[in-house]
Amino acid sequence: MIGEKYMFQSLSPIFSGVVTFEGNQKGLITGVGKVCIPYYPSIDNVLLVKGLKHNVNFNKDMCIIRNKDNSSLFYAKR
């Protein structure tokens, strides 16, 4: 999930629900697509979520999601 439209290489609009995040706030899912960062593998089926503000970092080995205080909240190996 990403909250920034500019990060998508391709994006298809969808309106299929909401995502709940910090403080029980909800963000509307407005699209799905492919995120491609130069020199790293691309990721398919990434959701575009309106209002999502969490930090998501990608590198060649994993994806790291961080809290506002920069502590690791979740990570996944590629």
VENKAUR-V553118 format. One record per run of one state. SS is the DSSP state (helix for helix, strand for strand, loop for the rest). FROM is the first residue (numbers start at 1). TO is the last residue. If there is no record, write none. Layout:
ss=SS from=FROM to=TO
ss=SS from=FROM to=TO
//
This chain:
ss=loop from=1 to=1
ss=strand from=2 to=2
ss=loop from=3 to=4
ss=helix from=5 to=7
ss=strand from=8 to=13
ss=loop from=14 to=17
ss=strand from=18 to=21
ss=helix from=22 to=24
ss=strand from=25 to=35
ss=loop from=36 to=42
ss=strand from=43 to=49
ss=loop from=50 to=54
ss=strand from=55 to=58
ss=loop from=59 to=61
ss=strand from=62 to=66
ss=loop from=67 to=71
ss=strand from=72 to=77
ss=loop from=78 to=78
//
